[in-house]
Amino acid sequence: MHKLFLFLLIGLIRFSAFGQIEEVRRITQTLCSPEFHGRGYVNKGDSIAASFIVEEFKKLGIKPLKRKKYLQPFQLDVNTFPGKMNVAMGDKSLKPGVHFLVAPESCGYQGKWKPKLIPVSTALNQELLLNEIRQIKSGSNYNCLAFNFKGIGKDTLKQLAGLTDQVAEIVPVIEIVNSKFTWSVGRSQCKNAFIQVQDSVFQDGKEWNINIESKFIQNYHSQNVVAFLPTKNKKAKTLVFSAHYDHLGQMGTNTYFPGGNDNASGTAMLLSMAKYFKEHPSNYNLVFIAFAGEEAGLVGSKYFVEHPMMKLDKISFLINLDIMGSGEEGITVVNATQYEKEFETLQKINEENHLLAQVKKRGPTQNSDHYWFTTKGVPAFFIYTMGPNKNYHDIFDTYEALSFKEYDDITTLLVKFVEKF
């Protein structure tokens, strides 16, 4: 009976301390809403999100790091699709994000395509492929090349890597795929339109009607959001929590990428950690950074380390939160092999408190905003959840698809890690 009472008491304490799940859901759902345009570069979706995050910090009573400004502005070049996104194959209208994607670097196009289907054997033969391109350029019956790499082995795929991008610099391209769509942000624009289409809908011999608008923007203005929660101890160490708030934006006027797991969930957890430590002061100076431009190649975090708002050598540790919406299968900790002592602390906390299914070790990677800090010698973890939700860089990464199954346990783990640091 005594053990049961103790178990229930611990559960109650954990719930009262970290039970902010409704706030996390509210923030995540808001960031995923159509009004934020996928937090990308159409309709200034990233800036709308930045303003929202600033207001959340203000509501929590957490101040800017310096000069009374939360925002750290920077610029980047980006390819966007702000207007029409109509693609029809014969009499069938294709649905963006479901049947087709426009390649991130594609230019716009209005007109008809008569694609010529190119077999793998031709794609692998430079002379034969160049001959096909010459025929397109000379005004043959076809004006577009369609590549179908379905069912070929990994070694052949490696040989063909980047081929369609190169061809799109010369003639329009269709790439036929039979795997899930994964979109990204284009930082340049090729000379011709380039479309990916699902094998399940592609029909050879059909004429295509294309009406796609694109806009390449040089020196697009974006911004990081930085907030600061100081401790009273003037000699205290500084810990940083970070998460990127940007996502892929829109592909046309009616299709946007919500980015629920990647990374509205991490942004919500960043704000959740800020709220907790505001209510339960730490012995550390805490900095909270919401980065923009991550999906465009870690642009915001690179800018921050090149134009630091604080001395980087004063950062004792950085915890980067990305993809925080599940956790049924535990979490992965990037850089665990570099910072074994800190990783062992995480594992010990997890085991003692019976929190997550596993805390998995992974070596260094360059795939999130922790990376640029590590190049400057800042110790850092990049933590992401593992679970059944495999929606990633597609239109199905929605708020509704998130479970937040292990949210309370992850926040418990992070808070206890700070306490033991």
One Martini backbone bead per residue (centre of mass of N, CA, C, O) as a GRO file, in nm:
protein
  421
    1MET     BB    1   0.058   0.063  -0.021
    2HIS     BB    2   0.298   0.251   0.006
    3LYS     BB    3   0.403   0.216  -0.288
    4LEU     BB    4   0.146   0.316  -0.429
    5PHE     BB    5   0.145   0.599  -0.309
    6LEU     BB    6   0.424   0.684  -0.414
    7PHE     BB    7   0.361   0.649  -0.715
    8LEU     BB    8   0.124   0.854  -0.723
    9LEU     BB    9   0.286   1.098  -0.621
   10ILE     BB   10   0.494   1.113  -0.846
   11GLY     BB   11   0.286   1.148  -1.073
   12LEU     BB   12   0.165   1.413  -0.963
   13ILE     BB   13   0.421   1.583  -0.968
   14ARG     BB   14   0.482   1.554  -1.266
   15PHE     BB   15   0.218   1.676  -1.368
   16SER     BB   16   0.240   1.957  -1.224
   17ALA     BB   17   0.521   2.034  -1.350
   18PHE     BB   18   0.471   1.914  -1.679
   19GLY     BB   19   0.154   1.977  -1.742
   20GLN     BB   20   0.166   2.133  -2.071
   21ILE     BB   21   0.013   1.999  -2.314
   22GLU     BB   22  -0.198   2.214  -2.401
   23GLU     BB   23   0.007   2.430  -2.477
   24VAL     BB   24   0.160   2.265  -2.685
   25ARG     BB   25  -0.082   2.218  -2.868
   26ARG     BB   26  -0.148   2.512  -2.926
   27ILE     BB   27   0.120   2.594  -3.054
   28THR     BB   28   0.135   2.378  -3.274
   29GLN     BB   29  -0.136   2.437  -3.413
   30THR     BB   30  -0.073   2.727  -3.486
   31LEU     BB   31   0.190   2.674  -3.659
   32CYS     BB   32   0.008   2.476  -3.860
   33SER     BB   33  -0.156   2.684  -3.975
   34PRO     BB   34  -0.251   2.848  -4.263
   35GLU     BB   35  -0.163   3.140  -4.155
   36PHE     BB   36   0.160   3.031  -4.171
   37HIS     BB   37   0.243   2.896  -4.449
   38GLY     BB   38   0.468   2.687  -4.343
   39ARG     BB   39   0.701   2.876  -4.243
   40GLY     BB   40   0.797   3.040  -4.497
   41TYR     BB   41   0.833   3.237  -4.822
   42VAL     BB   42   0.529   3.266  -4.829
   43ASN     BB   43   0.378   3.530  -4.691
   44LYS     BB   44   0.576   3.539  -4.446
   45GLY     BB   45   0.562   3.287  -4.252
   46ASP     BB   46   0.816   3.321  -4.073
   47SER     BB   47   0.738   3.601  -3.952
   48ILE     BB   48   0.477   3.516  -3.820
   49ALA     BB   49   0.611   3.312  -3.631
   50ALA     BB   50   0.808   3.504  -3.489
   51SER     BB   51   0.592   3.687  -3.362
   52PHE     BB   52   0.459   3.466  -3.196
   53ILE     BB   53   0.709   3.391  -3.023
   54VAL     BB   54   0.751   3.664  -2.897
   55GLU     BB   55   0.476   3.672  -2.750
   56GLU     BB   56   0.531   3.424  -2.576
   57PHE     BB   57   0.772   3.540  -2.423
   58LYS     BB   58   0.622   3.783  -2.307
   59LYS     BB   59   0.408   3.620  -2.145
   60LEU     BB   60   0.645   3.482  -1.969
   61GLY     BB   61   0.875   3.706  -1.905
   62ILE     BB   62   1.092   3.690  -2.141
   63LYS     BB   63   1.373   3.827  -2.249
   64PRO     BB   64   1.594   3.959  -2.421
   65LEU     BB   65   1.931   3.941  -2.461
   66LYS     BB   66   1.950   4.225  -2.628
   67ARG     BB   67   1.851   4.549  -2.702
   68LYS     BB   68   1.536   4.479  -2.690
   69LYS     BB   69   1.578   4.226  -2.900
   70TYR     BB   70   1.466   3.922  -3.038
   71LEU     BB   71   1.581   3.981  -3.321
   72GLN     BB   72   1.782   3.817  -3.585
   73PRO     BB   73   1.878   3.928  -3.874
   74PHE     BB   74   1.865   3.786  -4.214
   75GLN     BB   75   1.984   3.644  -4.530
   76LEU     BB   76   1.837   3.484  -4.831
   77ASP     BB   77   1.815   3.260  -5.087
   78VAL     BB   78   1.496   3.180  -5.266
   79ASN     BB   79   1.264   2.942  -5.378
   80THR     BB   80   0.930   2.997  -5.509
   81PHE     BB   81   0.550   2.916  -5.488
   82PRO     BB   82   0.290   3.157  -5.496
   83GLY     BB   83   0.093   3.035  -5.717
   84LYS     BB   84   0.040   2.852  -5.957
   85MET     BB   85  -0.061   2.473  -5.944
   86ASN     BB   86  -0.101   2.325  -6.252
   87VAL     BB   87  -0.154   1.970  -6.324
   88ALA     BB   88  -0.197   1.777  -6.629
   89MET     BB   89  -0.282   1.437  -6.742
   90GLY     BB   90  -0.459   1.489  -6.967
   91ASP     BB   91  -0.767   1.457  -6.788
   92LYS     BB   92  -0.581   1.462  -6.528
   93SER     BB   93  -0.570   1.600  -6.225
   94LEU     BB   94  -0.312   1.692  -6.016
   95LYS     BB   95  -0.204   1.657  -5.685
   96PRO     BB   96  -0.043   1.832  -5.467
   97GLY     BB   97   0.167   1.612  -5.274
   98VAL     BB   98   0.042   1.338  -5.406
   99HIS     BB   99   0.119   1.319  -5.727
  100PHE     BB  100   0.304   1.587  -5.701
  101LEU     BB  101   0.619   1.762  -5.749
  102VAL     BB  102   0.810   2.039  -5.726
  103ALA     BB  103   1.107   2.118  -5.759
  104PRO     BB  104   1.277   2.342  -5.566
  105GLU     BB  105   1.450   2.449  -5.842
  106SER     BB  106   1.225   2.524  -6.009
  107CYS     BB  107   1.072   2.661  -6.256
  108GLY     BB  108   0.848   2.799  -6.440
  109TYR     BB  109   0.532   2.709  -6.627
  110GLN     BB  110   0.358   2.747  -6.956
  111GLY     BB  111   0.202   2.458  -7.096
  112LYS     BB  112   0.309   2.191  -7.304
  113TRP     BB  113   0.371   1.837  -7.273
  114LYS     BB  114   0.591   1.587  -7.446
  115PRO     BB  115   0.700   1.307  -7.320
  116LYS     BB  116   1.002   1.116  -7.302
  117LEU     BB  117   1.084   0.796  -7.232
  118ILE     BB  118   1.361   0.698  -7.024
  119PRO     BB  119   1.573   0.463  -6.993
  120VAL     BB  120   1.824   0.350  -6.799
  121SER     BB  121   2.027   0.284  -7.025
  122THR     BB  122   2.029   0.578  -7.133
  123ALA     BB  123   2.102   0.730  -6.869
  124LEU     BB  124   2.391   0.567  -6.852
  125ASN     BB  125   2.435   0.691  -7.147
  126GLN     BB  126   2.573   0.971  -7.251
  127GLU     BB  127   2.533   0.965  -7.561
  128LEU     BB  128   2.229   0.892  -7.567
  129LEU     BB  129   2.132   1.127  -7.391
  130LEU     BB  130   2.238   1.360  -7.566
  131ASN     BB  131   2.064   1.286  -7.809
  132GLU     BB  132   1.790   1.336  -7.673
  133ILE     BB  133   1.842   1.633  -7.609
  134ARG     BB  134   1.888   1.731  -7.900
  135GLN     BB  135   1.603   1.662  -8.002
  136ILE     BB  136   1.456   1.855  -7.817
  137LYS     BB  137   1.614   2.117  -7.909
  138SER     BB  138   1.530   2.069  -8.230
  139GLY     BB  139   1.209   1.993  -8.241
  140SER     BB  140   1.055   1.758  -8.171
  141ASN     BB  141   0.777   1.582  -8.056
  142TYR     BB  142   0.941   1.649  -7.807
  143ASN     BB  143   0.980   1.858  -7.474
  144CYS     BB  144   1.044   1.608  -7.274
  145LEU     BB  145   1.186   1.427  -6.997
  146ALA     BB  146   1.135   1.087  -6.875
  147PHE     BB  147   1.213   0.930  -6.563
  148ASN     BB  148   1.253   0.572  -6.473
  149PHE     BB  149   1.376   0.423  -6.152
  150LYS     BB  150   1.225   0.173  -6.106
  151GLY     BB  151   1.375  -0.107  -5.940
  152ILE     BB  152   1.654  -0.016  -5.883
  153GLY     BB  153   1.951  -0.023  -5.758
  154LYS     BB  154   2.175   0.134  -5.552
  155ASP     BB  155   2.415   0.152  -5.749
  156THR     BB  156   2.256   0.287  -5.979
  157LEU     BB  157   2.155   0.530  -5.821
  158LYS     BB  158   2.436   0.649  -5.774
  159GLN     BB  159   2.493   0.702  -6.079
  160LEU     BB  160   2.216   0.893  -6.098
  161ALA     BB  161   2.296   1.110  -5.923
  162GLY     BB  162   2.184   1.429  -6.033
  163LEU     BB  163   2.083   1.403  -6.328
  164THR     BB  164   1.809   1.559  -6.337
  165ASP     BB  165   1.930   1.830  -6.256
  166GLN     BB  166   2.112   1.860  -6.506
  167VAL     BB  167   1.891   1.837  -6.726
  168ALA     BB  168   1.716   2.088  -6.618
  169GLU     BB  169   1.932   2.291  -6.750
  170ILE     BB  170   1.815   2.211  -7.056
  171VAL     BB  171   1.544   2.045  -6.989
  172PRO     BB  172   1.260   1.925  -6.924
  173VAL     BB  173   1.137   1.735  -6.624
  174ILE     BB  174   1.052   1.394  -6.538
  175GLU     BB  175   1.011   1.216  -6.227
  176ILE     BB  176   0.969   0.884  -6.146
  177VAL     BB  177   0.808   0.757  -5.851
  178ASN     BB  178   0.783   0.498  -5.556
  179SER     BB  179   0.796   0.708  -5.321
  180LYS     BB  180   0.795   0.918  -5.092
  181PHE     BB  181   0.757   1.236  -5.047
  182THR     BB  182   1.034   1.491  -5.045
  183TRP     BB  183   1.082   1.804  -4.949
  184SER     BB  184   1.224   2.138  -5.006
  185VAL     BB  185   1.460   2.405  -5.024
  186GLY     BB  186   1.537   2.642  -5.257
  187ARG     BB  187   1.852   2.828  -5.349
  188SER     BB  188   1.777   2.787  -5.650
  189GLN     BB  189   1.746   2.805  -6.024
  190CYS     BB  190   1.654   2.647  -6.284
  191LYS     BB  191   1.588   2.661  -6.640
  192ASN     BB  192   1.371   2.436  -6.575
  193ALA     BB  193   1.124   2.235  -6.539
  194PHE     BB  194   1.053   2.017  -6.240
  195ILE     BB  195   0.899   1.693  -6.198
  196GLN     BB  196   0.733   1.489  -5.970
  197VAL     BB  197   0.592   1.151  -6.004
  198GLN     BB  198   0.381   0.904  -5.955
  199ASP     BB  199   0.366   0.586  -6.075
  200SER     BB  200   0.049   0.540  -6.020
  201VAL     BB  201  -0.022   0.790  -6.248
  202PHE     BB  202   0.153   0.733  -6.474
  203GLN     BB  203   0.130   0.799  -6.841
  204ASP     BB  204   0.215   0.705  -7.132
  205GLY     BB  205   0.144   0.947  -7.399
  206LYS     BB  206   0.075   1.196  -7.245
  207GLU     BB  207  -0.043   1.511  -7.214
  208TRP     BB  208   0.074   1.812  -7.069
  209ASN     BB  209  -0.050   2.058  -6.834
  210ILE     BB  210   0.112   2.369  -6.749
  211ASN     BB  211   0.085   2.583  -6.432
  212ILE     BB  212   0.367   2.750  -6.304
  213GLU     BB  213   0.473   2.945  -6.029
  214SER     BB  214   0.772   3.137  -5.983
  215LYS     BB  215   1.012   3.275  -5.723
  216PHE     BB  216   1.312   3.438  -5.705
  217ILE     BB  217   1.482   3.529  -5.398
  218GLN     BB  218   1.682   3.785  -5.305
  219ASN     BB  219   1.745   3.866  -4.994
  220TYR     BB  220   1.581   3.739  -4.783
  221HIS     BB  221   1.396   3.816  -4.490
  222SER     BB  222   1.498   3.702  -4.176
  223GLN     BB  223   1.478   3.526  -3.837
  224ASN     BB  224   1.576   3.512  -3.521
  225VAL     BB  225   1.493   3.395  -3.184
  226VAL     BB  226   1.587   3.563  -2.868
  227ALA     BB  227   1.614   3.451  -2.526
  228PHE     BB  228   1.634   3.547  -2.161
  229LEU     BB  229   1.732   3.367  -1.844
  230PRO     BB  230   1.846   3.477  -1.564
  231THR     BB  231   2.053   3.461  -1.298
  232LYS     BB  232   2.178   3.576  -0.991
  233ASN     BB  233   2.438   3.441  -1.068
  234LYS     BB  234   2.724   3.586  -1.203
  235LYS     BB  235   2.890   3.287  -1.229
  236ALA     BB  236   2.718   3.146  -1.418
  237LYS     BB  237   2.623   2.933  -1.633
  238THR     BB  238   2.544   2.847  -1.983
  239LEU     BB  239   2.239   2.754  -2.133
  240VAL     BB  240   2.100   2.601  -2.437
  241PHE     BB  241   1.798   2.633  -2.619
  242SER     BB  242   1.685   2.476  -2.929
  243ALA     BB  243   1.487   2.562  -3.232
  244HIS     BB  244   1.321   2.523  -3.524
  245TYR     BB  245   1.045   2.711  -3.694
  246ASP     BB  246   1.076   2.639  -3.968
  247HIS     BB  247   0.974   2.558  -4.306
  248LEU     BB  248   0.858   2.502  -4.645
  249GLY     BB  249   0.568   2.603  -4.698
  250GLN     BB  250   0.469   2.661  -5.029
  251MET     BB  251   0.279   2.501  -5.319
  252GLY     BB  252   0.116   2.732  -5.380
  253THR     BB  253  -0.201   2.847  -5.272
  254ASN     BB  254  -0.319   2.538  -5.155
  255THR     BB  255  -0.024   2.429  -5.066
  256TYR     BB  256   0.098   2.307  -4.752
  257PHE     BB  257   0.354   2.271  -4.489
  258PRO     BB  258   0.310   2.228  -4.155
  259GLY     BB  259   0.528   2.103  -3.960
  260GLY     BB  260   0.472   1.949  -3.689
  261ASN     BB  261   0.728   1.780  -3.615
  262ASP     BB  262   0.881   1.977  -3.844
  263ASN     BB  263   0.905   2.211  -3.576
  264ALA     BB  264   0.661   2.272  -3.387
  265SER     BB  265   0.723   2.080  -3.151
  266GLY     BB  266   1.002   2.204  -3.071
  267THR     BB  267   0.901   2.492  -3.022
  268ALA     BB  268   0.702   2.418  -2.798
  269MET     BB  269   0.921   2.298  -2.609
  270LEU     BB  270   1.089   2.549  -2.579
  271LEU     BB  271   0.858   2.711  -2.440
  272SER     BB  272   0.817   2.509  -2.212
  273MET     BB  273   1.097   2.542  -2.084
  274ALA     BB  274   1.069   2.840  -2.030
  275LYS     BB  275   0.828   2.819  -1.838
  276TYR     BB  276   0.948   2.638  -1.626
  277PHE     BB  277   1.206   2.824  -1.554
  278LYS     BB  278   1.035   3.063  -1.467
  279GLU     BB  279   0.889   2.899  -1.229
  280HIS     BB  280   1.186   2.733  -1.200
  281PRO     BB  281   1.462   2.835  -1.112
  282SER     BB  282   1.786   2.842  -1.208
  283ASN     BB  283   2.154   2.819  -1.188
  284TYR     BB  284   2.124   2.926  -1.484
  285ASN     BB  285   2.179   3.055  -1.776
  286LEU     BB  286   1.914   3.105  -2.018
  287VAL     BB  287   1.887   3.021  -2.363
  288PHE     BB  288   1.651   3.097  -2.635
  289ILE     BB  289   1.641   2.946  -2.967
  290ALA     BB  290   1.479   3.042  -3.274
  291PHE     BB  291   1.521   2.913  -3.582
  292ALA     BB  292   1.593   2.997  -3.902
  293GLY     BB  293   1.672   2.829  -4.206
  294GLU     BB  294   1.708   2.517  -4.173
  295GLU     BB  295   1.570   2.405  -4.444
  296ALA     BB  296   1.801   2.586  -4.612
  297GLY     BB  297   2.082   2.506  -4.442
  298LEU     BB  298   2.138   2.632  -4.157
  299VAL     BB  299   2.133   2.953  -4.168
  300GLY     BB  300   2.067   3.075  -3.885
  301SER     BB  301   2.293   2.930  -3.717
  302LYS     BB  302   2.530   3.029  -3.883
  303TYR     BB  303   2.482   3.327  -3.830
  304PHE     BB  304   2.507   3.319  -3.524
  305VAL     BB  305   2.809   3.215  -3.506
  306GLU     BB  306   2.910   3.465  -3.687
  307HIS     BB  307   2.688   3.655  -3.499
  308PRO     BB  308   2.712   3.673  -3.191
  309MET     BB  309   2.514   3.752  -2.887
  310MET     BB  310   2.742   3.575  -2.761
  311LYS     BB  311   2.973   3.396  -2.601
  312LEU     BB  312   3.052   3.082  -2.697
  313ASP     BB  313   3.258   3.006  -2.454
  314LYS     BB  314   3.003   3.038  -2.237
  315ILE     BB  315   2.889   2.772  -2.337
  316SER     BB  316   2.830   2.468  -2.184
  317PHE     BB  317   2.542   2.399  -2.331
  318LEU     BB  318   2.348   2.239  -2.599
  319ILE     BB  319   1.990   2.196  -2.679
  320ASN     BB  320   1.844   2.037  -2.955
  321LEU     BB  321   1.505   2.059  -3.086
  322ASP     BB  322   1.381   1.787  -3.300
  323ILE     BB  323   1.123   1.616  -3.324
  324MET     BB  324   0.867   1.604  -3.059
  325GLY     BB  325   0.574   1.433  -3.133
  326SER     BB  326   0.656   1.162  -2.976
  327GLY     BB  327   0.833   0.859  -2.835
  328GLU     BB  328   0.753   0.551  -2.828
  329GLU     BB  329   1.080   0.473  -2.905
  330GLY     BB  330   1.207   0.730  -2.811
  331ILE     BB  331   1.542   0.863  -2.827
  332THR     BB  332   1.785   1.062  -2.996
  333VAL     BB  333   2.147   1.126  -2.953
  334VAL     BB  334   2.340   1.359  -3.076
  335ASN     BB  335   2.681   1.337  -2.972
  336ALA     BB  336   2.718   1.100  -2.765
  337THR     BB  337   3.020   1.016  -2.846
  338GLN     BB  338   3.145   1.298  -2.748
  339TYR     BB  339   2.938   1.312  -2.477
  340GLU     BB  340   2.938   1.070  -2.255
  341LYS     BB  341   2.878   1.186  -1.977
  342GLU     BB  342   2.607   1.327  -2.056
  343PHE     BB  343   2.474   1.071  -2.166
  344GLU     BB  344   2.484   0.906  -1.902
  345THR     BB  345   2.300   1.097  -1.751
  346LEU     BB  346   2.051   1.055  -1.922
  347GLN     BB  347   2.029   0.749  -1.881
  348LYS     BB  348   2.007   0.751  -1.572
  349ILE     BB  349   1.752   0.917  -1.551
  350ASN     BB  350   1.574   0.727  -1.717
  351GLU     BB  351   1.607   0.473  -1.538
  352GLU     BB  352   1.525   0.592  -1.255
  353ASN     BB  353   1.230   0.712  -1.389
  354HIS     BB  354   1.091   0.557  -1.612
  355LEU     BB  355   1.045   0.692  -1.909
  356LEU     BB  356   1.188   0.570  -2.169
  357ALA     BB  357   1.251   0.320  -2.382
  358GLN     BB  358   1.494   0.507  -2.503
  359VAL     BB  359   1.847   0.618  -2.520
  360LYS     BB  360   2.001   0.691  -2.810
  361LYS     BB  361   2.297   0.649  -2.975
  362ARG     BB  362   2.482   0.911  -3.156
  363GLY     BB  363   2.662   1.063  -3.368
  364PRO     BB  364   2.764   1.287  -3.569
  365THR     BB  365   2.595   1.565  -3.735
  366GLN     BB  366   2.448   1.798  -4.009
  367ASN     BB  367   2.098   1.812  -3.956
  368SER     BB  368   2.126   2.061  -3.750
  369ASP     BB  369   2.176   2.345  -3.536
  370HIS     BB  370   2.420   2.226  -3.369
  371TYR     BB  371   2.659   2.214  -3.570
  372TRP     BB  372   2.788   2.506  -3.569
  373PHE     BB  373   2.865   2.491  -3.270
  374THR     BB  374   3.065   2.251  -3.286
  375THR     BB  375   3.270   2.406  -3.476
  376LYS     BB  376   3.317   2.611  -3.206
  377GLY     BB  377   3.317   2.414  -2.936
  378VAL     BB  378   3.022   2.349  -2.862
  379PRO     BB  379   2.846   2.174  -2.661
  380ALA     BB  380   2.613   1.919  -2.804
  381PHE     BB  381   2.271   1.835  -2.853
  382PHE     BB  382   2.061   1.623  -3.058
  383ILE     BB  383   1.707   1.583  -3.021
  384TYR     BB  384   1.493   1.299  -3.109
  385THR     BB  385   1.218   1.130  -3.194
  386MET     BB  386   1.058   0.804  -3.176
  387GLY     BB  387   0.815   0.657  -3.414
  388PRO     BB  388   0.534   0.594  -3.621
  389ASN     BB  389   0.584   0.876  -3.732
  390LYS     BB  390   0.681   0.935  -4.092
  391ASN     BB  391   0.633   1.225  -4.134
  392TYR     BB  392   0.835   1.403  -4.391
  393HIS     BB  393   0.837   1.658  -4.591
  394ASP     BB  394   0.514   1.675  -4.595
  395ILE     BB  395   0.159   1.720  -4.596
  396PHE     BB  396   0.131   1.502  -4.335
  397ASP     BB  397   0.273   1.701  -4.124
  398THR     BB  398   0.062   1.723  -3.874
  399TYR     BB  399  -0.096   1.785  -3.588
  400GLU     BB  400  -0.292   1.532  -3.594
  401ALA     BB  401  -0.033   1.319  -3.612
  402LEU     BB  402   0.022   1.375  -3.317
  403SER     BB  403   0.083   1.241  -2.982
  404PHE     BB  404   0.270   1.322  -2.735
  405LYS     BB  405   0.337   1.067  -2.560
  406GLU     BB  406   0.643   1.180  -2.429
  407TYR     BB  407   0.649   1.469  -2.322
  408ASP     BB  408   0.675   1.453  -2.010
  409ASP     BB  409   0.933   1.273  -2.010
  410ILE     BB  410   1.117   1.466  -2.165
  411THR     BB  411   1.098   1.708  -1.974
  412THR     BB  412   1.200   1.560  -1.730
  413LEU     BB  413   1.476   1.489  -1.845
  414LEU     BB  414   1.573   1.784  -1.901
  415VAL     BB  415   1.545   1.902  -1.621
  416LYS     BB  416   1.731   1.694  -1.475
  417PHE     BB  417   1.979   1.759  -1.641
  418VAL     BB  418   2.011   2.050  -1.543
  419GLU     BB  419   2.030   1.980  -1.239
  420LYS     BB  420   2.301   1.781  -1.300
  421PHE     BB  421   2.516   1.970  -1.460
   0.00000   0.00000   0.00000
